[in-house]
Amino acid sequence: MTSSNDSLRNEPIPWDIFHEMRENNLSRWPTGAGVDLDAAVECHQRLPKQKRMAQVIRFAYEHHRTLTQPRGGFGTLGMHLELLRTLQDEGLADLLPTTTDSYTRNERFGEAERGMQESEQAGRSMLNGLPVVNLGVTECAKIVDSVDRPLIVLSGTTMPRLTAEITLAAGFSGYLGSGIAYTASYTKDTSIEQGIRNYQYLDRLVTLYGQRGVEIHRRQPSFLTGTLIPPAIAIAVAILDCLLAVTQGVTHYGLELGQCLCPVQDVAAIRACEELCQEYLTMFGFHNIFTPITSLHWMGAWPHDEAQAMALIVYGGFIAAAAGAVSVTTKSTHEAIGIPTKEANAAGLRATKAGIQLGASLALQGLRDVVDEIDLIKREVRDIVDKTLEMGDGDVCQGVLRACRAGVLDVPWSPNREIQSRVLPARELGGAIRMLDFGNVPIRREIQQFHQEQLQKRATAMGTPLSIDMAIQDVYGISEPLTALPNTLIELGQIG
C-alpha cells in the first residue's frame, strides 16, 4: 500500500533538524525573535509549584481531586487579565485558560492585529480569543505574573508551532491540542499528515523543555466534533495521538473526553480511556507515561434556558468527580448564546464545583452496568486501534493516514475532506450513545448487532422506524426546551 505521504513516520525528529525548524518557525513573525530558550527555562523554574500545571495535575491525581478549568479568552491583554482574575477570584478556578482567537488559530496574524486594535477602540472584545502571537513573549508573561493559578493554552488549531513557542517561553505550563483530533474536527482542507507533522513539532518542543528540567502538561482533545461522539471513537483517537506524542519524547500527556450525558457511559469511558492508553503504551515499550483524564461539559448543542443549562453544568462536575477525572473543563449558561461574560463563566465554575462536591464520595466504577460498559468500550476500541496499527505495517503515522482514508478511523460529522464521516451515532433508550451506521469502522459483528438491538428498542418504544432521523433528532435533543419534552402530567390532562 503506497501513497504520496509515505515519508511521514512515527519517529523522533532529529535534534539538528528540529533546531533548523525552530529557526525557520520563529522567523515567521516579528515576536518570534523574543523567544529565548534559556530565559524561558529560568522563567518556568522561578514559578511557584502552584503555578506549574504539571505538578498541580499530578497532585490532584495522587490525592483523588477533580480540578476545575474554564475556557475563555478576550481580544486585548487588559480584557483578558480582567477575565482571568474574575475566573480565579469569583469562579474559584483551579486552572486558568487562554483561548486563542480564530485568526491566530489560522495564522492570520495581520488580521489578528487589526482585531486587537479594534477591540481596544471599541472597549469590548472583537475577537473570540487572545492573539498571543501578536502580543509576544513579554506581554504574555504579564498574564502568568498576574494570576496565582497554572495557565494552559487552548489553541483550537492544527498549526500550533508559533503559538506554542510564544506561550511556553512566556511561562504557560500547559498546552491543549493534537494532530489527529484537531485536524479531523476543526478543518476542511488541512491534511491529516500536516496536522500530525505540526504536532510532532510541538511535542518535540515540549521534550526540549523537559530535557532542561521543565515539565509541560500536554493534553489531547478527544471531544472531537463534540456531537454525539461514541466513546470508542474518542478513545481510539486519543490513544493514537498519545502514541505519536510519546514517540517525540513527551512523558506527561493528558487526555480529554467529552461527556455523553449518560452516567453509566460517562463513568465507563473515563475509566476505560486511561486503562487502554496505558495498555497500548506498554505494548509499544513506553513506561512511566502519565496520562490523566479530563472530562468536558457537554460539547453538543446547549439549551437557551439558563435553568436547563445550569443542570448540565452541575451534572458535568458530578460525573467528572464520580468517575475520577483529574479535572473538568467547564461551560456557562451562555453557551447557546455565544461567548460568555466573565461573570457567567465564573458562575459556571462555581456550579461545577458544587457538582464535584456531590459526586466526590460516590464509587460508581464497580456498578455492574458500568463494568459491562467498560468491557464493551474496551473491545470496541481495540477493534479500531488494532486494525489501524495493522494497516500501518508497524508505523502509527502510516496506520492513521491509511485508516482515515479507508474509514477505519472515522469521526461523526467531521468537516475534513480526508475523514469519511460515515459513522452515524444515536442514543439508545437509556441515553448511551451507540452507532446507527458503522460505516467502515471495524467493530466486530456481535457488538454491531448489540448496538442495533439497543437502538431498535428505542425506535419500537417511540413507534418510529430506525433511521437517520433518530440521529438528527439526537443532535439537537439536549438543547430542546422543556416544553418540547414529554410531560406525564400534561399528557394526563389531555385524557378525556
N, C-alpha and C positions, 0 to 999 in steps of 0.2 A: 504494500500500500504506500503510495508516494503522494506528495503534494508540494506546492510551491513554498510551504513554510516548514519543510523538514529540517531546516537549520536550527529551529528552536529546540533547545534541550533543557532538561531539568538538571542543570549543573551550576555550581557557584560561578559567578562572574569573576574571572581572574583579576587580582587586585590592580595590576598595571593597566588593564583595560578599563577597570572601574574608575581609576583616578583620572584617566583621559575623559571618560564620560562625564565625570563631575565638572571638570574644567569647562567642557562644552555646555553643559547644562547651566552652570552659574553665569555664563556669559550671555544668556538669552534675554535677561532683563537687568537693568542697572542695579537693582537692590541685591542681586546675586553676589556682587562684589563685597557685600557686607558680611558674608558667611566666612567665618574663621573657625576651623575645627578645634584648635587648641583653646580658643576663647570660649567656644560652645561647651566643651568638656568642663572647663572651670566653672562656667555658669551652672551646669547641672550639679556639679559636686558641691556648690555652695547652697543648693536648695535644701531646706529642712526636709526631714523624712515625710512629713505630712503633705508635701507638695510634689513628691515623686510618685507618679501614678503606679509604677510597677510595684513599689513597696506597699503602697496603700491597698492595691488589689490583692497582693499576697497575704497581707494581714487579714483582710476581710475573709479571704478563702479559708485561712487556717482557723479563724475564730467563728466561722459559720455566720457571717454578717452579709446582709444584702444592701449594697450601696445604691444611692440614687444619683442619676445623671440626666439632666435635661438636654435638649438640643436648642441651639439658638445662636444667632449672630446678626448684628446690625452693621450698617454701611459705613460708619466712621468709628475711629478709635474711642472718642468720647462717649458716643451712644453705646458702644459695645461694653465699655468698662462699667457704665451705669447698669446695663443689663446683668452683667456677671455679679456685681455687688448685690443686686436685688435677689438673684438666684441663690447666692451664698447666704445672705443675711436673713432674707424673708422666706426663701424657699427651703433653706437648710440643706442645700445640695451637698453631697459628699464629693462629687467630681464635677468639674465645670467644662463646658463645651466652647469651642469656637467653630461654628459652621461657616464655611466659605460660601461666597456668592456664586451665582451661576456663571458669570463672566470669568471669574478666577478658575472655576472648575474646567472651563473650556479653553483656558489660557488666552483669553481675550483681554489682556491686561490693560490695553489702552481704553477699552470701554469700561472696565472696572474703575479706572482712574476718573473717568468722567462721572460715573455713578457715585463715587465717593464725594466728588466736588458738588454734585447736585444735591446730595444728602446734606452736606454742610449748609448749602444755601437755603434748602427747604426747611431745615430744622427737624427733619424726620428721615428715617432710612428709606432711600430709594432703591436699595439693594436687598436681596434676601439672604445676606450673609456678610462677612467681613473680608475685604480684599487684602489678605495677608501679604501677598507678594508685593503689592504696591506699597504697603506700609514699610516692609523691610524688617531686618533683624532688630534694630534699636527700638523702633516703635512697638513691635510685637513683644519685646522683652518687658515693656511697661505693663503689658497685660499680666504677665507672670508675676511681676513685682506688686501688682495692685490687689491681688486676691490671696486667700490663705488655703486654697484647695489645688489639687493637681489639675492640669489642663490637658484636654485631648482635642485634636483636630478632627472635625467631622467633615471630611473632604468632599464626599459625594462625587468623586472624579475618577476617570480612568487615566488621568495624567497627573500623578502626584509628585513628580520629580522636583520641581522648583518649590512648590508649596511645602513639601517636607523639609527641604534644605533650609528654608527661611524659618519655619516654626521650630524645628528641632534646635537650630542654632540659637533661637531666642529663649529656649528653656521649656518649651512644651514637652511633656513627657509621655504623651500618648498619641497614637495616630490610627484612625479607622479607614479601612479600605482594602480591596484585594482585586487581583487581576481577573478572575473568572466572574465573581459575583457582581461587581460594579459594571463590568463591560456588558454582561448579559442582561443586566437590569436597567441601566441608565442610558445606553447609547444605541443608535441605529446603525451607524456606519463604521465605528471603530471595531477592528477585528479582535477576536479573542486572543490571537497571537500578540498583537500590540499591547493589549491590556496586560497580559502576563509579563511581557518584557518590561513595561513601565513599573510594575510592582516588584519585579526582580531587582530593579534599581533601588527602590525604596527599601526593600528588605536587606539588600547588601549594605545600604547606608546605615540602617539600624544595627547591623552586625558590626560595622566600623565603630559606631559609638560603643557597642558592647565590648569590643576589644580594648577600648580606652576606659572601661570601668563604669560606663553609663548604661543602665538597663532601661530600655524604652518599652512601654506597653503597646504592642501591636495588636490590632483587633480586626477580625474579618466579619463582613456584614452579610450574613446568610438570611436576612429577611427578604433578600432578592427584590422582586417587584412588589412585595408586600400584599399581594392579592390572592388569598386562599392558597398559600404555599403548603403543599403536603410536607410534613416533617422530613420524610425520607429524602426528598429532593434538596431541601435546605441543608441537611446534614451531609449529604454526599458532596455538595459543592464546598461546604466548609472543610471537609477532610481533604479534598484535593487542593484547595487553596492553602491549607496548612502545610501539606507536603511540599508545595512549591516554596513556601516561606522558610521552612526549616532547612531546606537544601541550601539556601543562601546564608544560613548561619543563625537565624532567629531562634531563640530558646524560650521566649515568652510571647505566646500567641493566643489571645482571647478569641472567642467565637460568639457571634450574636445570633439569636433565634427570635423571630417574630412570633408573638403569641397567636394561637389559633382560636382562643376563646372557648375551648373545651378543656375543663380542668384535668381530666384524665390524660388527654393527649398532650397538653402543655407540660405537665409534670414529666410524663414519659419521654418526651422529646428532649428535654434538658438533660435528663439522666442518661439517655442513650447517646446523646451527642458527645459528651466528654468521654464516655467509656469507649465508643467506637473510634474516636480520634486517637486515643492512646493505643488502641489495638493496632491501627494501621501505622502509627509512628513506630511502634515496636517492630512490626513486620518489616519496615524499611531500615531498621537498625538505629533509630533515633530514640534516645533515652533522656530522662530528666528534662523533658519539654513541658512547660507549664501551659495548660490550656483551660483557663477558667471560662465559664459560660455567662454571658449577659443575656437577659430576657428583655424584649422590647414590647412596649404597649402596642396594642392592635395597630397594624400598619395599613389596613384597608380603609374603606370609606367610613367616616365618622358621622354620628348624628348631629344635627344642629341644636337640638335641645340640650342645654347645659346639664340638666339633671341626668339624662342618659349618658352623656359624655363623662360625667363625674363617676358614674357607676363603672365604666370601662377603666378609668384611671385607678380607682381603688382596687378593682379586680386585678389589674396589672401588678400592683405591689404585692397583693395577697399571693398570687400564683408564683411570682418570682421567689418570694421568701419560702413558700411551702415546698418548692422544687429544689431549693438550694442554690439558686443562681447567685453569682457573686455581685451582680449589680443589675439594675433595671433602668432602661432608658425611657424617660417619661414624656408624656404629651400633656396638652392642656384642653380645657373645654372650648377653646377657639379653633381646634383642629379642623373643623369643617368649614371655617370661615376664611382662614388664611394665617399669616404669621401672627403668633400670639403677642399680646402686650407682655411686658416684663412681669406685671402683677399676675396675669392669668397663668403665665409659665410657672411662677413661684407657687401659686395655689395648687397647680397640678403636682408639683413636687411634694407639698405637704400632704395632699390627699394620698399620694403613693406611699409616703412614709406611714400613714395610718393603716393602709392595706398591708404593708410589711409587718407591722406590729401584730395584726390579726393572724397572719399566716406563718409567722416565725416559729411558733411552737407546734405546728402540725407536722406529722410524718406521713405523707401520702404515698411515698415511694413503695411502701410494702403492700399497698392495697392490691387485691387480686386483679382488678381491671387495669391498674397501672402496670403491674408486672407483665400482664399479657400484651399490653400496648407497647411496652419497651421491647419485648421479644419480636413483635410484628415489625416495628420500625427497624430494628437491627437487621432482620432478614431482608427487608426492602433495600436498605442502604447497601448492604453487602452485594446484592444483585447488581446495583448500579455501579458501585465503585470497582468491584472486581472485573466487570466487563470493560469498564473504561481503562483500567490498568492493562488488561489483556490486549486491548486494541492499540496500546502504545508500545507493545513489544518491549516492556521494561522501562519505558520513559514516560513519566507522568505528563509532561507537556504534550507530547505527541498523542498520548491517550486522550487527553482532554480535547485537543483540536479535532481528532477523528470522531470522538464520541459526540461532540456538538454537531458536527456535520451529519452524522448518522441519526441524530435524535435520541441516542442512548442517554446522553446528558442533556436534559431538556428543562426549560423553565416556563411555567404558565404565564401567558400574557407578555412575553418578552418582546421589546421593540427591536432587538438586534437581528440583523439580516442573517447571521450565522447560527442563530438558535431557531430550531423548527417550531417551537411553541405549539406543539400538537397535544401535549398532555393537558387534560381538562379536569379541574378539581370541582368537587361539590361536597356539601355536607350530608352526613347521614342523620338519622333521627336524633341521636344523642349529641350531635354537634361536631363530632370529629370530622376532619377533612379527609375525604377519600378521593380516588381517581375515577372519574366517569369515563374518561378515554385515556389510555396509557400511551397513545402514540407508539413510539418505538422504544420506550423505556423498558428495559429488560427485566421486569419483575416476574417472578415465577408464576405459573399458571394458577396454582391453588390460591395464591394471595390475590391475584386479579379477580378470581371468582368470588373471594370474600368481599372485596370492595364492591363488586357489582351486586352481590346479595344485600349488603347493607344499604346501598343506595336504592335498591328496588323496594326494600321495606318502607323507606320514606315515601317513594313515589306511590306505593299502594295506599299508605295511610293518607296521603294527600288527594288520592283519586286522580292523579295525573300520570302521563307516560314518563318513562325515564328518558330524558332528553337534555339537550344543551340548554333549554330554558331553565332547568333547575340550577345549572351552574351560573347562568347570568343573574338569576334571582339572588343567589348567594353572594355575588359580588357586592350588591347594594343592601343586602338584608340587614346587616348590623346598623346601617345608617337610617333605616326606616323609622318614622315617628311611631310612638307607642300606639297612637290611634289606628295605625295600619296593621297592628299585630292582633292576633286572636285574643279575645277577652271573653271569658266564660260568662261573666255577669251580663255583659251586653247581649251575648247570644241568648241567654236565658230570658232576657227581657223581650226578645222577639218571639218567644213561644206564644202561640195564640190561646 
